[in-house]
Amino acid sequence: MVNKWDIYYCNFNPAVGSEQRGIRPALVLSNNAVNHLLSVCTVLSLSSVKPGEKIYASEVLLEPAVTGLPKLSVAMMQQIRTVSQSRLTRLAGTITDVDVRNRILAVCRAYFEL
């Protein structure tokens, strides 16, 4: 069962233009009422970054200790996408840190001007 704040490897293919493509980590952002009732969920694509790389206002830097991923990553609000849960393969981790969750939600609110 898919839950909010879980990180799964997601198959984003096929992709068009500048959309994220390939199999990469994705953070489930949709609420559990949706995740448990429907066969879709809304995710943020995650991408690895090197220390010191530019992080945009629509992104949140995530440490490996927080994500369970092997590399420093960014959650990219500009790559939000609703996908079939069948695109999700292996569970990589879960974000449990409340401060990190709040940072992600703050970027979400700013991105959508909520």
C-alpha positions, 0 to 999 in steps of 0.5 A: 500500500502506497502512503504519503511521504514514502519514496518509491522508484518510479518508471516515468517513461514515456516522457515528453520534452523536459519531463523527468524520464527513466526509473528514478526515486519519487516522493508520494505527496498525495494524501492517504485517502487518495492513495488507498482508494484510487489506483493513482498517486501524486509524486515529486520526482527526486534527482541526485545533486552534488554538494554546492549545486544550485537549488531552485526555489521550487526544490527542496534539498534532501539528505541521504539520512532523511530519504534512505537514498544513497545520494544527496537529492532534491525534490522538484516541485516543478516535476509534480506528476500524478501517476498510476501506482503500477509505475511504482516499483521498489520502496526506497524510504520514507520521510519521517522528519517533521521539519523536512516534511514542513519544508516540502509543504512550504515549497508546495504552497509557494509553488501553487500560490496557496 
